[in-house]
Amino acid sequence: MSSLQWGRSNLYVLKGVGHSRMVPAGTPFPTMLDRIDLYARFFDGRATALFELRVYWIDAPDGPELVEAYGPVRIRFRPGEPARDWVVRLLGVTVPGLGRYAFQLKKLGKVRSRLFATDYITIVEEP
C-alpha cells in the first residue's frame, strides 16, 4: 500500500478535494452509510472499457486498508462522442471507523490496472 498517494497534489485543481460525512457521537463501528454518489467524466473514450471502484480506509490503525471493491463495470463509448458522464450510486457502504476514505476508480487492463481518478470523504463525529 505504500505506493498509493493520498491527498492533494495541486492546489489549483479540484483533484484531491474531499467531503465530510457526519455520524452521531458514540456511533458503534463498523457502521453503514446509506448512500454515496460518485461522478466521473470521460473524454475521448473508444469502444468499451472495464473499470473497478475500490474504497480504502486511509486512517485504519495498521495503515490504509481496502474496505470494498465494486466491479468490474463496463462503460461503452459511442463513436464520435467527445465526453461521457458516469454516475454511480453506492448503497449501504460499510465504514469500519472514523477518518479519511479514498474512492479510487481504476481502468482494468489485460496486463495491469491504471488509476483513473480518486475522490475522498472524511467520516467525523457530530459534536
KEDO-119316 format. One line per field, with one value per residue: residue number from 0; x, y, z of N, C-alpha, C in turn. Coordinates in steps of 0.2 Angstrom, whole numbers. Layout:
<sites>
k: c(NUM,...)
n_X: c(X,...)
n_Y: c(Y,...)
n_Z: c(Z,...)
ca_X: c(X,...)
ca_Y: c(Y,...)
ca_Z: c(Z,...)
c_X: c(X,...)
c_Y: c(Y,...)
c_Z: c(Z,...)
</sites>
This chain:
<sites>
k: c(0,1,2,3,4,5,6,7,8,9,10,11,12,13,14,15,16,17,18,19,20,21,22,23,24,25,26,27,28,29,30,31,32,33,34,35,36,37,38,39,40,41,42,43,44,45,46,47,48,49,50,51,52,53,54,55,56,57,58,59,60,61,62,63,64,65,66,67,68,69,70,71,72,73,74,75,76,77,78,79,80,81,82,83,84,85,86,87,88,89,90,91,92,93,94,95,96,97,98,99,100,101,102,103,104,105,106,107,108,109,110,111,112,113,114,115,116,117,118,119,120,121,122,123,124,125,126)
n_X: c(4,11,14,3,-4,-10,-21,-20,-12,-10,-14,-22,-32,-47,-44,-42,-49,-60,-74,-85,-93,-105,-107,-118,-112,-104,-107,-107,-94,-90,-100,-114,-115,-129,-130,-119,-115,-106,-96,-90,-82,-78,-66,-64,-65,-64,-73,-76,-73,-66,-69,-65,-70,-63,-63,-54,-49,-41,-36,-34,-30,-18,-13,-17,-32,-40,-57,-69,-73,-79,-86,-80,-85,-93,-90,-97,-92,-97,-95,-87,-91,-88,-87,-91,-102,-103,-111,-112,-121,-119,-125,-128,-114,-101,-92,-78,-73,-69,-62,-52,-57,-54,-60,-56,-55,-52,-45,-46,-35,-27,-15,-11,-19,-24,-24,-37,-45,-47,-57,-62,-68,-71,-75,-83,-87,-102,-102)
n_Y: c(-6,6,12,20,36,48,62,80,85,96,112,120,114,103,90,79,85,84,78,79,67,66,57,52,56,43,33,16,6,-6,4,9,19,26,30,34,45,45,53,54,60,56,58,57,43,26,13,0,0,-7,-4,-3,1,5,6,13,14,26,30,19,8,0,6,11,3,-9,-8,-11,-17,-14,-20,-29,-14,-11,1,9,18,29,30,45,52,65,67,57,55,48,41,34,26,21,10,7,7,1,7,6,14,30,44,46,42,34,34,25,25,13,9,-6,-16,-28,-32,-24,-13,4,18,29,40,48,51,58,56,61,54,60,63,70,85)
n_Z: c(0,1,-11,-15,-17,-6,-4,-9,-24,-31,-29,-37,-44,-43,-40,-28,-18,-5,5,19,30,43,58,71,88,97,89,85,78,65,54,43,28,21,8,-6,-18,-33,-46,-63,-77,-93,-107,-124,-126,-132,-140,-128,-111,-96,-79,-61,-45,-30,-12,0,17,24,36,44,58,56,45,27,21,12,9,2,-15,-30,-45,-60,-70,-85,-97,-110,-125,-137,-155,-160,-149,-138,-124,-110,-97,-81,-68,-52,-39,-23,-12,6,11,20,33,43,53,60,51,36,19,3,-13,-26,-44,-56,-71,-79,-86,-98,-94,-83,-70,-71,-62,-62,-57,-41,-27,-11,6,22,38,51,69,75,84)
ca_X: c(0,15,14,-3,-3,-16,-21,-19,-5,-10,-20,-26,-37,-51,-41,-40,-53,-64,-80,-86,-99,-105,-111,-119,-107,-105,-109,-103,-91,-92,-107,-115,-118,-135,-129,-114,-115,-99,-97,-84,-82,-73,-65,-61,-65,-65,-75,-78,-68,-68,-67,-66,-70,-61,-64,-49,-49,-34,-33,-35,-25,-12,-11,-23,-35,-46,-64,-73,-71,-85,-85,-79,-90,-91,-93,-96,-91,-100,-90,-88,-94,-82,-87,-97,-103,-104,-113,-113,-124,-117,-130,-126,-107,-98,-86,-75,-71,-68,-56,-52,-58,-52,-63,-52,-58,-46,-46,-44,-31,-26,-9,-12,-24,-22,-28,-40,-47,-48,-61,-61,-73,-69,-80,-82,-92,-105,-100)
ca_Y: c(0,12,16,24,43,51,69,84,86,103,116,124,109,100,84,78,89,79,80,76,65,66,52,54,54,37,28,10,4,-3,6,9,25,24,31,39,46,47,56,54,62,53,61,54,36,22,6,-2,-1,-10,-1,-5,6,2,10,12,17,28,31,12,8,-3,9,11,-4,-10,-9,-14,-17,-14,-20,-24,-10,-10,8,10,24,29,34,52,55,69,66,53,56,42,42,28,27,16,10,3,7,-1,11,2,18,37,45,48,36,36,30,25,22,11,6,-13,-18,-35,-34,-21,-8,11,23,34,45,47,55,57,58,60,52,63,63,76,87)
ca_Z: c(0,2,-17,-16,-15,-4,-3,-14,-27,-35,-26,-42,-47,-38,-39,-21,-14,-1,8,26,32,50,61,78,93,100,84,85,71,59,53,36,26,17,1,-8,-26,-36,-53,-67,-84,-98,-113,-130,-125,-138,-139,-122,-106,-89,-73,-55,-40,-24,-7,5,24,24,43,48,63,53,38,23,21,7,13,-3,-22,-34,-52,-65,-73,-92,-99,-118,-128,-144,-160,-160,-143,-135,-117,-107,-90,-77,-61,-48,-33,-19,-6,11,11,26,36,49,58,59,47,29,15,-4,-18,-32,-50,-59,-78,-79,-92,-99,-90,-76,-69,-71,-58,-67,-53,-34,-23,-4,11,29,42,58,74,77,91)
c_X: c(4,15,8,-2,-10,-16,-20,-12,-5,-16,-24,-31,-41,-49,-39,-44,-58,-70,-81,-93,-99,-109,-112,-113,-109,-107,-104,-100,-90,-99,-108,-118,-123,-133,-123,-114,-108,-100,-90,-86,-76,-72,-62,-60,-67,-68,-78,-72,-71,-65,-69,-66,-68,-61,-59,-50,-42,-31,-34,-29,-18,-10,-17,-25,-40,-52,-68,-71,-78,-83,-82,-86,-88,-94,-91,-96,-93,-95,-92,-90,-88,-81,-93,-97,-105,-106,-115,-116,-122,-122,-127,-118,-105,-92,-84,-73,-71,-62,-57,-53,-57,-56,-59,-55,-52,-49,-43,-41,-30,-20,-9,-17,-20,-26,-30,-42,-48,-53,-61,-67,-69,-75,-79,-88,-95,-103,-105)
c_Y: c(6,16,20,31,45,59,73,85,93,107,120,120,106,93,83,81,84,82,76,73,64,60,54,52,47,31,22,8,-3,-1,7,16,23,25,36,39,48,49,56,56,60,57,57,46,32,15,5,-2,-3,-6,-4,1,2,8,8,16,19,28,24,12,5,0,8,3,-4,-12,-13,-13,-18,-15,-27,-20,-9,-3,8,17,24,33,41,56,59,67,61,54,49,43,35,29,20,16,5,2,6,4,8,7,25,38,46,41,39,31,31,21,20,8,-1,-14,-26,-37,-31,-16,-1,15,29,41,43,52,54,59,57,59,55,62,69,78,86)
c_Z: c(0,-5,-18,-13,-12,-3,-10,-17,-30,-32,-31,-46,-42,-37,-31,-16,-11,2,15,26,39,52,68,83,96,95,84,78,71,58,45,34,21,10,-1,-16,-28,-44,-57,-74,-88,-104,-118,-129,-131,-136,-132,-117,-99,-84,-67,-50,-33,-18,-2,11,25,31,47,52,60,46,33,22,16,10,8,-10,-26,-42,-54,-68,-80,-94,-107,-120,-135,-149,-160,-154,-139,-128,-115,-99,-87,-70,-58,-41,-29,-13,-1,11,18,28,42,54,56,55,40,25,7,-8,-24,-38,-54,-66,-78,-86,-93,-95,-83,-76,-69,-67,-62,-63,-45,-31,-16,0,18,34,49,62,74,84,96)
</sites>
